[in-house]
Amino acid sequence: MLHKKNIFLSLMLALSFSSAFAQVNSFDKTLASATQGDASAQYNLGVMYANGQGVAQNYAKAFEWYSKAATQGYAVAQYNLGVMYDNGQGVAQSDLKAFEWYSKAAAQGYAAAQYNLGVMYAKGQGVAQSDLKAFEWFNKSAAQGHALAQYNLGVMYTNGQGVAQSDLKAFEWFNKSAAQGYAAAQYNIGAMYEYGQGVAQNYAKAFEWYSKAAAQGHASAQTNLGVMYASGKGVEQSYARAFEWFNKSAAQGNASGYYNLGLMYDKGNGVKQNFAKAFELYNKAATDGNRNAQYTLGIMGTVANRDLSR
């Protein structure tokens, strides 16, 4: 039996700096303005030190100048300070301090900081865990068009975390995120169309969204695309195309990809039959916890033992 995955759920911090310049100037001019207390120049100087632009990269100096701008209420600098505390770049790592600075930027409406606050509340990182607060901050960020926040709202509606469970609302937010090209959301939209979860079942639409996610390298989407080609759901049946997508998924170490690729070698579908290769792939999938592969290996072992006892 071919195996696929359903909804993909995860929460992660956005741990990259905002590197947009308030105004581009040479390092010397920026330093002069920053020294005179100009907050945007202080922020820009932090960016230049963080990226090694016009000066040798120096996270400690970046932290110093972001701190000056942040103290003056410069929201992007406050966010970047949060990132530096999160990563331990230029300063000792501190979830508490990261939370503090994200909070300041988020209170000014900075979407990336609002998103990170949501993640920290969801995980209980630097603050007491609270699904309600996580939902609140994801909602603020998502309303500004932040794709990861929109995705995480979809996750929370799917699970009923911090809000009443609603597949309809989950679909709505995954759809907004997917429209911005976020692969995990595209995958989830595909799964929802395939299973009729929060939307009318539509295999053609499922295939369309799996294809978008798979093209971006989403391993589970690649697996599910392979399953659709193998079964002819939403697309013309093709073992050759199924093999191609299972192979892409397996190349990324995806357990379902390994299992389904093994099945193709086992049955000789889309590739020349090769039991040794099938066994190798089943073993990889089983080692990674794929229950179908573990069951298949168990059956293969039972048959082998019976043959030996004759």
N, C-alpha and C positions, 0 to 999 in steps of 0.2 A: 504494500500500500504506500502510495506517495504521501509525503509528510510536509505540512506547511505550518507557518506560524501566523497567529492572529495579531491583535493589537500590541504594538511596541510601546512600552512605557518607560520613561527615564526622566530624571531631573539633573541638570548640571549647571554649574556656575559659568558665567561668561567671564573668563579670566584674561581678557586682553585689554590693553590700554586703548583709550580714545586718543588717536594721534592727529586729529584734525587741528590745524593751526587756526588760531583766532585771526591772525594776520601774519603773512610770511615776511620776515625781515632777515638780515644777516645776523649771525650770532652776536657780533659786537653791538649792533644796534638793539637787539633784543635784550642783551645783558644790561645795557645802559638804562633802558626803560624799566626793566625788572628791578634794578637796583633802586630806582626812584619810586618803587611801590606800585607800578602798573600791574594789576592782577592778571590781565590777559597775557602780558609779556612774561610774567612769572610762570604762568601755565605753559606758554610756548617754549620757554627755556627748559622746563621739565621735560617736554616732548623731545626737544633736541638732545638732551642728555640721555633720555631713555632709549632713543633710536640711534644715537651716534650720528646725528645730522649736524654738520658744521663744527663738531667737537667730538672728542673721544667718548664712547659710551660710558656712562657712569650712573648706575642706579641710585647710589647714595646721593649724588648731586640732583638727580631727577626728583628723588623723594624730598630733598630740601626745598626745591623750588615749587613743587606741587603743594607742599605744606604751606608755603607763604601765600600762594594763590587761594588755597582752600580756606585758610584762616580768614580771608577777606570775603568768603562766601561764594567763590567761583565753583559752580556745580560740577563741571567736568573735571576739575582738579580734585575735588572731593571724591568723585568716583574713582579716579586714577589712584588716589591714596588708598582707597579701599582695596583695589586690585593689588597694589604693592604689599599691603599687609596680608592679603589672602595668599599671595605667592611667596612672601618672604623675600621680596626683591628690594634691596637697599635699606631694609629694616627687618627686625626679627618678626617672623610669622606670628600673626595674632588674629584669630577669628573674631575676638571681641572688638578689636580696633577696626577690623574690616567692616564689621557690622555697624559700628559707630559712624564711619565715614560714608558708607553706602546710605545710611539713614539720612544723613544731612543732604546728600545729593538727591535722594529719592523725594525728600520733603519739598524740594524745589522743582519736582516734576521730571527729573532726568530718568528716561525710560530704562536704560541699561541698569542703573542702580536699583530701580524699583524691581526689575526682574531678579537681580541677585539677592535682594532682600527676600523675595518670595522663596527662592531656593533655600536660603539660610533658615527661614522659618519652617519650611517643609522638612528639612533635614535635622533641625535642632542644632545648627552649626553657629556658635557664637551667641545663641539666644535660645530660650526655651522653645521646644518644638510646638508649632501651632498650625494646623491645617487651615484654620479660619484666617489667620494673618497671612499665610502663604497665598491663599486664594485672593485676599484683598489686594496684595501687592502685584500679583500676576495680572489681576484684572486692570489695575491702573496702567501697568506697562503695556498690556495687550491693547488697551483702548487707544494707545499712541502708535499702534502698528508694529510692536516688537514681536517678531516671528516666533522666537523661542517661548516668550510669555504666552502667546496665543496657543502654541502647542501644549504647554504645561496646563493651561486652562482646560484644554481638551482632555488631558490626562486626569485632571481632578474631577471633571464631570463624568468621565468614564468610571472612575473608582468611587465616586460619591465622597470625595475627600474635601472637607471644608465647605461643601455645598451639596444640595440634594442631587442624587445620581440622575443623569439625563443623557441618554445617547443622542438625542436631538441637539442638545447644546454642545456636546462633545464634537459631533460632526460639524457644527457651525464653526467652532474655533479651530479644529484641525484643518477645515477647508480654507480659513483665512491664512493660516500658516503655510499650508501647501501651496496656495496661490503665490506666495512669496518665494517659493522654491525650496522650502525646508523639507529635506528628504524623508525624515522620520514621520512627518505629518502626511506627506504624500503616500507613504506606505500605509499609514493608518486609514486614510481615506479609501485606499484600495481595499483594505480588509473590511471596512464597513460596507462598501458596495458589494463585496463578494458575499458577505453573510447577512446582508439586509439589516444591519445594525445602525439605527438612527436615520436610515434612508432606505428607499425601495431597492431591493436586490437587483443588481445590474452587473452581469459578468463583463460586458464590454467596457463599462466604466471602471470596474476593478482592474481590468487589464491595462487600461489607459494610465491609471495612477500608479500601479506597480511599475509600469514601464518608465515613468518619470523618475521614480525613486531609484530603480535599478540602474538607470543611466548615470546616476550620481554615485553609484557604487554601494548602495544600501544592500547588504548581503541577504537579509531576509526577504526583501523585495525581489531580488534575483532568484531566490529559491521559489517563491510563490509564482513568479513569472514562468519558471520552468514547469511547475505543476500545471499551470493553465495551458501551456503548450502541449504537455504530455496528455492532458485530459480533453483538450479541445474546447475548453470553457472560455468564452469571450474572444476566441481567436481560432483560426484554422489549426487543427491538430498537426503537430510536427515533433517527432521524437528528436530530430536533428537539432531543432531550436531549443527544445527542452534540455538536451545534453549541454548545449552551449551555455545556457544560463545557470544550470546546476554547477557547471565547471567554474564559472566566474565566482559563484557563491563559495564553493569549496576552496577556491584559491585564496579566499580571505579567512579561511579557517572556520567557516560556519558549519556547525554540526549537522543541521538539516541539509545543507548543501552536500556534505560528505555522504550522508545516508542516501539521498536521492540519486547522487552520482553513482554510488555503489549499486543501487537498484538497477540503474541503466546497464551497468556492466554485467550484473547478475543475469538480467533478462535478455541482454543483447539488443536493447532498444536504443537506436540512435548511435550505436557504436558496436564494434565487434565484441561478442560475448567473451568475458574474461573473468573467471571465478576468482583467480588470485587477486586481481585488482579490486573486485567487488569486496572480497574479504578484507583487504587492506583499508578500504574506505569505510566499511562498516565498523572496523576496529577503531578508526579515528573518531567516527561519530559517537561510538559507544563510550570511548574514553572521555569525550566531552559531555557525556550525560544524556545522549539521545536514546530514549527508551525504545523506540522502534528498532534501532540498530542493536541495542542490547538484547532485545527479544529475538531478532533475526539471528544473531550470533549464537544465542542459546539453542535455537532450533537447528542451526548448522552443526553445532557441537553434538547435539543429541543424535542427529542422523549419522554423523561420523562415528560416534561410539557404537551405534547399532551395527554399522557396517563392519567395524573392527571385531565385534563379538560373533559374527557369523563364521 
